[in-house]
Amino acid sequence: MPRIDPLARKAYAEQYAKENADKLRAYAAAYRAKNKAQIAQRRAERAEANREYAQKYRAERKTVVKETKKKYIERNRGAINAYVAARRVDKLQRTPAWLTEFDHLKIKCIYSVAAMLTRHNEEPWHVDHIIPLKGKVVSGLHVPSNLQILRGEDNMSKLNSFEVGYA
């Protein structure tokens, strides 16, 4: 068969994908089911490679990244304020009334330690909710026993996940 014009080949492929969407979707699902371990390994390798690349990129272009963040914040101030307000409301709704003054003091101390670590290590440290306040499966409370201090990078990679560990 002679070579087909690349644009014609692309058009054919798009048309084929439209006409056979269900068949292609079923094939992809079967492939994923058959090769779960390989896919998970490739995904983990890619995540690690991207993590190293991102660290190197940020280290090399620290000022550029900082300026880009600053511009983003200036352009999206409304959305950021809305997010912060919603987060504050979520935290308040998940702070039980039965907390004592001592519990509130513990929470303040945990946040103070995270701030001190940030200043001392010159990298961000976050206070993380072990069980997320708005998890997909379970939602935790804003109480001292549900808080932990994590490096910012580790906390950001955790996202909103919660894994059950059995002893």
C-alpha positions in Angstrom: 0.0 0.0 0.0 1.5 3.4 -0.9 2.0 5.9 1.8 -1.0 8.0 2.5 -0.9 11.8 2.9 -0.4 12.6 6.6 -3.5 14.8 6.7 -5.6 12.2 5.1 -4.3 9.6 7.5 -5.2 11.9 10.4 -8.7 12.5 9.1 -9.1 8.7 8.6 -7.9 8.0 12.2 -10.3 10.6 13.6 -13.2 9.2 11.7 -12.4 5.7 12.8 -12.2 6.8 16.4 -15.6 8.4 16.2 -17.2 5.4 14.5 -15.6 2.8 16.9 -15.6 4.7 20.2 -17.2 1.9 22.2 -15.0 -0.8 20.7 -11.8 1.3 21.4 -13.0 2.1 24.9 -13.6 -1.6 25.6 -10.2 -2.5 24.2 -8.5 0.1 26.4 -10.4 -1.1 29.5 -9.4 -4.7 28.8 -5.8 -3.7 28.4 -5.8 -1.8 31.6 -7.4 -4.7 33.5 -4.8 -7.1 32.0 -1.7 -4.9 32.7 -2.5 -3.2 36.0 0.9 -3.9 37.5 2.9 -2.6 34.5 0.7 0.5 34.2 1.1 1.2 37.9 4.9 0.8 37.7 5.2 3.1 34.6 3.0 5.7 36.3 5.2 5.6 39.5 8.4 5.9 37.4 6.9 8.8 35.5 5.8 10.5 38.7 9.3 10.1 40.2 11.0 11.4 37.0 8.6 14.4 36.9 9.2 15.1 40.6 13.0 15.2 40.1 12.5 17.4 37.0 10.2 19.7 38.9 12.6 20.1 41.8 15.5 20.8 39.4 13.4 23.3 37.4 12.3 25.2 40.5 15.8 25.3 41.9 17.2 26.6 38.6 14.4 29.1 38.0 13.4 30.1 41.6 12.9 33.8 40.8 11.0 33.2 37.6 8.7 30.7 39.3 8.2 33.1 42.2 7.3 35.9 39.7 4.9 33.6 37.8 3.1 32.6 41.0 2.9 36.3 42.0 1.3 37.2 38.6 -1.1 34.3 38.8 -2.2 35.4 42.3 -2.7 39.0 41.0 -4.8 37.8 38.0 -6.9 35.3 40.1 -7.3 37.1 43.4 -11.1 36.6 43.4 -10.9 32.8 42.9 -8.1 32.5 45.5 -10.1 34.5 48.0 -13.2 32.4 47.3 -11.1 29.2 47.9 -9.6 30.5 51.1 -13.0 31.6 52.4 -14.6 28.2 51.5 -11.6 26.4 53.2 -12.1 28.5 56.4 -15.8 27.7 56.5 -15.0 24.0 56.0 -12.5 24.1 58.8 -15.0 25.9 61.1 -17.8 23.4 60.3 -15.5 20.5 61.1 -14.2 22.0 64.4 -16.3 20.3 67.1 -17.9 22.4 69.9 -16.5 19.9 72.5 -12.9 21.1 71.9 -11.4 22.5 75.1 -9.3 25.7 75.3 -6.3 23.4 75.7 -7.2 21.6 72.4 -7.4 25.0 70.6 -4.0 25.9 72.1 -2.5 22.6 70.8 -3.8 23.4 67.3 -2.2 26.9 67.5 1.1 25.3 68.6 1.0 22.8 65.7 0.6 25.7 63.3 3.4 27.6 65.0 5.8 24.7 64.8 5.0 24.4 61.0 5.7 28.1 60.6 9.0 27.8 62.6 10.1 24.9 60.4 9.3 26.9 57.3 11.4 29.8 58.5 14.3 27.6 59.7 14.5 25.2 56.7 13.7 27.8 54.1 11.2 25.4 52.5 7.4 25.2 53.1 6.0 23.0 55.9 2.3 22.4 56.1 -0.2 21.3 58.7 -2.0 18.4 57.2 -5.2 16.8 58.2 -4.5 13.0 58.4 -8.1 12.3 57.5 -9.0 15.1 55.0 -11.7 17.6 55.9 -13.5 16.9 52.7 -12.5 13.4 51.7 -14.2 11.4 48.9 -14.9 8.5 51.3 -14.6 9.9 54.8 -14.3 13.4 56.2 -12.2 14.2 59.3 -12.4 16.8 62.0 -10.2 19.8 62.7 -8.9 18.4 66.0 -5.3 18.1 67.3 -5.2 14.3 66.9 -6.1 14.6 63.2 -3.2 17.1 62.5 0.3 16.3 61.4 3.2 18.5 60.1 4.5 17.6 56.7 6.9 19.1 54.2 4.9 21.1 51.8 6.0 19.0 48.8 4.8 15.8 50.5 1.5 17.4 51.6 0.8 18.6 48.0 1.5 15.2 46.6 -0.9 13.6 49.1 -3.7 15.8 47.8 -7.0 14.9 49.4 -6.3 11.3 49.9 -6.6 9.1 52.9 -5.1 5.6 53.1 -6.1 3.2 55.8 -3.2 1.5 57.5 -3.6 -1.7 59.5 -1.1 -2.6 62.2 
